[in-house]
Amino acid sequence: MLRTLVRKAASASWRVNSAPCIIANPIQRLQTKHFSIGLLPDGVNRNSDTFAQNSDAMERLLSELQSHINKVLAGGGEAAVKRNRSRNKLLPRERIDRLLDPGSSFLEFSQVPFAISSLLNWVIYLVDSGGAFLPKQAEVFPDKENFGRIFYNQATMSAQGIPQIALVLGSCTAGGAYIPAMADESVMVKGNGTIFLAGPPLVKAATGEEVSAEDLGGATVHCKTSGVSDYFAQDEMHGLALGRNVVKNLHLAGRQGMLNASPSINVDYKEPLYDVKELRSIAPVDHKQQFDVRSVIARIVDGSEFDEFKKLYGTTLVTGFARIFGQPVGILGNNGILFNESALKGTHFIELCSQRNIPLVFLQNITGFMVHDPTLSFHYIFYEAFLGAQAAGVLSQIEGANKKRQGIQWTKEEEEKFKAEVVEAYEREGNPYYSTARLWDDGIIDPADTRKILGLSISASMNHPLEDTKYGVFRM
């Protein structure tokens, strides 16, 4: 009888579903119910003295564990918590709560108050440290699992495509200063966040100079002048919100190991808030006039939403993350003369996008490149109407010097004729129809079609096989 049931079940299983499914397979149910195949027996006697003794012992151990955890959760005691509150700082776990999505899970490792080795494999760094605890400095450097390994791991993980993000919420001194400097992206909080190898007391001891922590290495210094930090936060809550934004732009959807990752292309994209046809009216007729490239970006990206990268640094190049028809893109737009800082900023941003396989959109309107310090050097104005005149002036000087060496008299009329010929040649060959007729570009478009054509071009470019980036993100 049992053999007949198994045969009937076997034939039924083929009719119901040929795909392997444990729940829908009658044979599996029969095996479990009648033969106990695959079912572990329960050999525990819940009424024994041993069971009760083990339970009591474990309860004591768990009580001791909870006592230690409560001390850790106390944040160093009432005095330490009060000191943090007076500085407008959140406690570490409060910061994490505000960084994560509401209701999402968080698995905490190593609930210990102090350990250098616990820093070795972080990905998002909430930095608030004055450096190593000097009375314990002998324990910092002795082997590869300690202090210097942090920076080695940062570089290695970045090269492996594991994002390194630093939120500087407090002091970042001595060796700790390298953490945000080596991160792919970093956020600094105004007032509390500082980055320097040595603080004001050591500066005074070494040089006699008195300087505030903010002036020495505060958020303004590193977001605007040095470029060590990329995002300027007004307070901790703003800094944590910026940190969430950084994670949003990592473009992790679809990567192996990502759970519940949203698709990289959102079919429910939003149209720009501003009419794309207004692009016809933004570029000035007089090429001497500047215009803000952000007004162009606002008319081509989804929802006119743009997460600007390094906004305060290298301001003549605008960089940031956006979406066009749901596709993540990195945008670089010229906003004046290209200075050294602007070029470094652009390089950093391109590396980020290369690491994350984010396509790049260049909005080019470069009026020149500043060489070295602008107070000591000069620049050429490479810009349509000026380009021919500038070239004519330079070439006429060269031609005049050449004729002088040959003993030839060069009249003013001949010089003006020479300049006119150069200008005419530059204007003719600089015309967009000249270049497009020779297939040096992919065509001339109506500005109102910019968003549509970008969407089609980006979609086509994503069909090309992508090579993995083998290096990390380098700060210059």
Secondary structure, DSSP 8 states (H G I E B T S, - for coil): -HHHHHHHHHHHHHHH--S--TTT-HHHHHIIIII-TT-------TTSHHHHHHHHHHHHHHHHHHHHHHHHHTTT-HHHHHHHHHTT---HHHHHHHHS-TT---------S--GGGGTT-SEEEEEE-SS-GGGGGGTSSSTTSTTHHHHHHHHHHHTT---EEEEEEEEEGGGGHHHHHSSEEEEETTT-EEESS-HHHHHHHH-----HHHHHBHHIIIIII-S-SEEESSHHHHHHHHHHHHHTT--TT-TT-SS---SS-TT----SS-GGGHHHHS-SSTTS---THHHHTTTSGGG--EEESTTSSTTEEEEEEEETTEEEEEEEE-SSB-HHHHHHHHHHHHHHHHHT--EEEE-----B--S-TTT------SHHHHHHHHHHHHHHHHHHHHHHTT----HHHHHHHHHHHHHHHHHHTSHHHHHHTTSSS----GGGHHHHHHHHHHHHTTS------S-----
